[in-house]
Amino acid sequence: MTLTLPENLEAPLREVRDYFARRYPEAKLYLVGGAVRDLVMGREVYDLDLECFYISPEDFETAMAAMGAKGVGKSFFVYKYGPIDIALPRIERKVGRGHRGFEVALAHDTKEASRRRDFTMNALMYDLQSGEIVDHWGGLEDIRQRCIRVVDPRKFVEDSLRVLRAMQFSARLKFRVEGRSAELMRSMALDDLSGERIFWEFEKMFRAPHLHYGLYTMRALEVDRKILGFEIPMRALMPMARRMLRARKLEDAAMRPFYFLFVIASCLHKNGVALSEAIHTPNVYKKVLGFQKHVPRHITDRFLGALALRHPIRQWLGIYADEVARRARKLGIYEKQFDPGVRPADLLEEGYSGKALGEELKRRQLAAVRERFKAL
């Protein structure tokens, strides 16, 4: 099978391949990991991972130095050459708690090396010499079936982050998790994960094109209960999935990362900021979700007008709801806030101050909304 790379990746890969062919012809290079999966699927690839077999660590380090590659983890035998990570094949054994509690050693064959991968679709290897794909675990068939399947259950449970990876892969690739693999993941605790690692995987899901797949997988793997602190009712999944599908079509791409949590909060009447804290988001998530109003059952023009006192309707995450964008444009509050024509300075001149000023300002603003916008 011939895998076609973009030129910005093909050129440095050719340099690596040619160098090893000249200086270490006995070595064998394999393209590994997610890049092989994405190339097989016809997806865009941005960087590459190579594993170099049949070479001593000493010769490998000499080769990396001669090429000008930069080490990014000597204990893991990993070097970076432009957009390519080059490493010796390794096996990992859990010896302590957390993602750093692993003992690393060299692997001596492709099956041994690929066993440490999380899912079969990520365990594919591409032989740069023969052009053949090495598939020890049925990854090609699982890609055809759009299936996320664990490689080795005994190795998989050593890293609980892999449960969250299944969730975000589901949202990115529109894949489902195979039954036995889902059962295994439900049995795993997630309390050893740092906040940074939790958010890292959630963020990938937030930016994915198939949020509703991520939602169903999160529920199926019990990530909702273990990370968010509550179980999403089965009856709520379909309405939430519909909202997420509509939200992905919106024109303001900058707001898309916030929709997943907003939809959950709005549908289940949860606090969006609390959900953000549960997955350790940066403050920008808390800021955006903190001033959002939930989507009411019946959206009136007056509701939109009152909301536009705070910000343009295009900044409301509930804009995916039926006809909201069209109505807001017609009302002139899609791109800009509603100006009620009331100024604090005017109220100060009338003698209002302190708490009374704030209350009167709010009363007059809402009166202006009622006058300007219809109830329907």
C-alpha positions in Angstrom: 0.0 0.0 0.0 1.3 3.4 -0.9 0.6 6.2 1.6 0.8 9.7 0.1 2.2 12.4 2.3 2.1 16.2 1.8 5.4 17.6 0.6 6.2 19.4 3.8 6.3 15.9 5.5 7.6 13.9 2.5 10.8 16.0 2.2 12.1 15.5 5.7 11.0 11.9 5.8 13.0 11.3 2.6 16.0 12.9 4.3 15.7 10.5 7.3 15.1 7.5 5.1 18.1 8.3 2.8 20.4 8.9 5.7 19.7 5.6 7.4 19.9 3.8 4.0 23.4 5.1 3.5 24.8 4.9 7.0 22.9 2.1 8.7 21.4 -0.1 6.0 20.7 -2.9 8.5 18.3 -0.6 10.4 14.6 -0.6 9.5 12.3 2.4 9.8 8.5 2.2 10.4 6.0 5.0 10.4 3.8 4.3 13.5 0.8 5.6 15.4 -1.9 8.0 14.5 -0.3 9.2 11.3 -0.7 5.7 9.7 -4.3 5.6 10.8 -5.0 9.0 9.3 -3.2 8.3 6.1 -5.2 5.0 5.7 -8.4 7.0 6.3 -7.4 9.8 3.9 -7.2 12.3 6.7 -4.8 15.2 6.8 -1.5 14.6 8.6 0.5 17.2 10.3 3.4 15.3 11.9 5.0 11.9 11.8 6.3 9.3 14.3 9.0 6.9 13.3 10.4 3.9 15.1 13.9 2.6 14.2 14.5 -1.1 14.6 17.7 -3.2 14.5 20.1 -0.5 15.6 21.9 -0.1 18.9 21.1 2.8 21.2 24.6 4.1 20.7 24.4 4.1 16.9 21.0 5.6 17.1 22.2 8.5 19.2 25.2 9.0 16.9 22.8 9.1 13.9 20.5 11.6 15.6 23.5 13.8 16.5 24.8 13.7 12.9 21.4 14.6 11.5 21.0 17.5 14.0 17.9 16.0 15.6 17.0 17.3 19.1 16.4 14.9 22.0 13.1 15.4 23.7 13.3 12.6 26.3 16.5 10.7 26.3 15.2 8.0 28.7 12.5 7.3 26.1 15.0 7.4 23.2 13.0 10.1 21.4 14.3 12.8 19.0 12.7 15.5 16.9 13.7 16.2 13.3 11.4 19.0 12.0 7.9 17.6 12.0 9.1 14.0 12.6 9.6 12.3 16.0 12.1 9.5 15.7 12.4 6.9 18.5 13.7 3.5 19.3 10.9 1.0 19.7 10.0 0.5 23.4 7.9 -1.5 25.8 6.5 0.1 28.9 5.7 -1.5 32.3 3.6 0.2 35.0 5.7 0.5 38.2 4.0 3.5 40.0 1.0 5.7 40.1 0.2 8.3 37.5 1.4 8.9 33.9 5.0 9.0 34.9 5.0 5.7 36.7 6.3 3.6 33.8 9.5 1.7 33.3 10.8 1.7 29.7 12.9 -0.8 27.9 13.8 -1.5 24.2 11.4 -3.7 22.2 13.0 -6.1 19.7 10.2 -6.8 17.2 7.2 -5.0 15.8 4.5 -7.0 17.6 6.2 -6.4 21.0 6.6 -2.7 20.2 3.0 -2.2 19.0 1.5 -4.0 22.0 1.9 -0.8 24.1 -0.5 1.1 21.8 -4.0 1.9 23.2 -6.3 1.0 20.2 -5.9 -1.3 17.2 -6.3 1.6 14.8 -3.3 3.3 16.4 -1.1 0.2 16.4 -0.6 0.1 12.6 2.9 0.3 11.3 4.1 1.3 7.8 7.3 -0.3 6.5 9.2 2.5 4.7 11.3 0.0 2.8 8.6 -2.4 1.5 5.6 0.0 1.5 3.6 -2.6 3.5 1.4 -2.0 6.5 2.1 -4.2 9.5 -1.1 -4.9 11.3 -0.7 -7.3 14.2 -4.0 -6.4 15.9 -6.7 -6.1 13.2 -6.5 -2.3 13.1 -7.3 -2.1 9.3 -10.5 -4.0 9.8 -11.5 -1.9 12.8 -11.0 1.2 10.8 -13.3 -0.2 8.1 -15.8 -1.0 10.8 -15.3 2.4 12.4 -14.6 0.7 15.7 -12.4 1.6 18.7 -10.9 -1.6 20.1 -8.3 -2.1 22.8 -5.0 -3.8 21.8 -4.0 -5.6 25.0 -6.4 -5.3 28.0 -3.5 -6.0 30.4 -1.5 -3.1 29.1 -4.4 -0.8 28.5 -5.5 -0.6 32.2 -2.0 0.7 33.1 -3.0 4.2 31.8 -6.4 5.5 32.7 -6.0 8.5 30.3 -6.8 6.0 27.5 -10.5 6.0 28.6 -10.7 9.8 27.8 -8.7 9.2 24.6 -11.5 6.8 23.4 -14.0 9.5 24.1 -12.2 12.2 22.1 -11.4 9.7 19.2 -15.0 8.9 19.0 -15.9 12.6 18.6 -13.1 13.2 16.1 -13.4 10.1 13.9 -17.1 9.2 14.3 -16.2 5.8 15.7 -18.0 3.6 18.3 -16.3 1.8 21.1 -16.4 -2.0 20.8 -18.4 -3.8 23.5 -15.7 -5.6 25.4 -13.4 -2.6 25.2 -16.2 -0.4 26.7 -16.7 -2.9 29.5 -13.0 -2.8 30.3 -13.0 1.0 30.3 -16.0 1.2 32.6 -14.1 -0.9 35.1 -11.2 1.6 35.3 -10.9 4.4 37.9 -10.0 7.8 36.7 -8.9 9.4 40.0 -5.2 9.2 39.2 -5.4 11.8 36.4 -4.1 15.3 36.7 -6.3 18.2 35.8 -4.1 19.1 33.0 -4.3 15.7 31.4 -8.1 15.6 31.8 -8.6 18.9 30.1 -6.1 18.0 27.3 -8.4 15.2 26.1 -11.6 17.1 26.6 -10.3 20.0 24.6 -9.6 17.7 21.7 -13.2 16.5 21.9 -14.5 20.1 22.1 -12.9 20.9 18.8 -14.0 17.7 17.1 -16.6 17.6 14.3 -18.8 14.9 15.9 -19.6 16.1 19.4 -22.6 13.9 19.7 -20.5 10.8 19.3 -18.3 12.1 22.1 -21.4 12.7 24.2 -22.6 9.1 23.8 -19.2 7.7 24.4 -18.7 9.8 27.5 -22.0 8.3 28.9 -21.2 4.8 27.7 -17.8 4.8 29.4 -19.2 6.4 32.6 -16.8 9.4 32.2 -19.7 11.7 33.1 -20.1 10.1 36.5 -16.4 9.8 37.3 -15.3 13.2 36.0 -18.3 15.5 36.0 -19.8 14.0 39.1 -23.2 13.0 37.8 -24.8 10.5 35.4 -26.4 11.9 32.2 -29.9 10.4 32.0 -30.4 8.2 28.9 -33.5 10.2 27.9 -31.5 13.4 27.7 -28.9 12.0 25.3 -30.9 12.4 22.1 -32.1 16.0 22.7 -28.5 17.0 23.7 -27.1 15.2 20.6 -29.5 17.2 18.4 -28.4 20.5 19.9 -24.7 19.6 19.4 -25.3 18.8 15.8 -27.0 22.1 15.2 -24.3 24.0 17.1 -21.5 22.6 14.8 -23.1 24.5 11.9 -22.7 27.9 13.4 -20.5 30.5 11.6 -18.6 31.7 14.7 -15.9 29.0 15.0 -14.3 30.8 18.0 -17.3 29.8 20.1 -17.4 26.2 19.1 -15.2 24.8 21.9 -17.7 25.9 24.5 -20.8 24.2 23.1 -20.3 20.8 24.6 -20.4 22.0 28.2 -23.1 24.6 27.5 -25.5 22.0 26.0 -25.0 19.7 29.0 -25.5 22.6 31.4 -28.5 24.0 29.5 -30.3 20.6 29.0 -29.7 19.4 32.6 -29.9 22.8 34.4 -26.4 22.4 35.6 -23.9 25.2 36.3 -21.6 25.7 33.4 -18.8 27.1 35.5 -19.0 24.1 37.8 -18.7 21.8 34.8 -15.6 23.7 33.7 -14.0 23.3 37.1 -14.7 19.6 37.0 -12.6 19.1 33.9 -10.0 21.8 34.9 -10.5 24.2 31.9 -8.6 27.4 31.6 -10.4 30.6 32.9 -11.6 31.5 29.5 -14.1 28.7 29.6 -15.4 29.8 33.0 -15.7 33.4 31.8 -17.6 32.5 28.6 -19.9 29.9 30.3 -20.4 32.2 33.4 -22.5 34.8 31.6 -24.5 32.4 29.4 -28.2 32.0 29.9 -29.7 28.5 29.5 -31.9 27.9 26.5 -35.5 28.4 27.6 -38.3 26.1 26.4 -39.9 29.0 24.6 -37.7 31.8 23.2 -39.5 35.1 23.0 -38.3 38.3 21.3 -38.3 39.9 24.7 -36.0 37.2 26.0 -33.6 37.9 23.2 -33.9 41.7 23.7 -33.1 41.3 27.4 -30.1 39.1 26.6 -28.9 41.6 24.1 -28.5 44.1 26.9 -25.5 42.2 27.9 -23.9 41.2 24.6 -24.8 40.7 20.9 -26.9 37.6 20.3 -24.2 36.1 18.2 -22.2 35.6 21.4 -25.0 33.6 23.1 -24.2 29.9 22.9 -27.9 29.2 22.6 -28.0 30.7 19.2 -28.2 27.2 17.7 -31.8 27.1 18.8 -34.5 27.2 16.1 -34.7 30.5 14.2 -32.7 32.5 16.8 -30.0 33.8 14.4 -32.6 34.9 11.8 -34.8 36.5 14.4 -31.9 38.3 16.0 -30.7 39.7 12.7 -34.3 40.9 12.0 -34.4 42.6 15.4 -31.0 44.2 14.9 -29.4 42.6 17.9 -27.3 39.8 16.2 -24.1 41.9 15.7 -24.6 44.5 18.4 -26.1 44.9 21.8 -29.6 46.5 22.3 -29.3 50.1 23.4 -32.2 50.9 25.8 -31.4 54.6 25.7 -30.8 54.7 29.5 -27.5 56.0 30.9 -26.3 55.9 34.5 -25.2 59.5 34.2 -28.9 60.5 33.5 -30.0 58.7 36.6 -27.3 60.3 38.7 -28.6 63.7 37.6 -32.1 62.6 38.7 -30.7 61.9 42.2 -30.3 58.2 42.1 -27.1 56.7 43.7 -25.7 53.5 45.1 -28.0 50.4 45.1 -31.0 52.5 44.1 -29.2 53.6 41.0 -28.5 50.0 39.9 -32.1 48.9 40.6 -33.6 51.8 38.7 -31.2 51.3 35.8 -32.2 47.7 35.5 -35.9 48.5 35.8 -35.7 51.1 33.0 -33.7 48.8 30.7 -36.2 46.0 31.1 -39.0 48.5 30.4 -37.3 49.5 27.2 -37.0 45.9 26.2 -40.7 45.3 26.8 -41.6 48.4 24.8 -39.2 47.6 21.9 -39.8 43.8 21.5 -42.9 41.8 21.1 -43.7 39.0 23.5 -43.7 36.4 20.7 
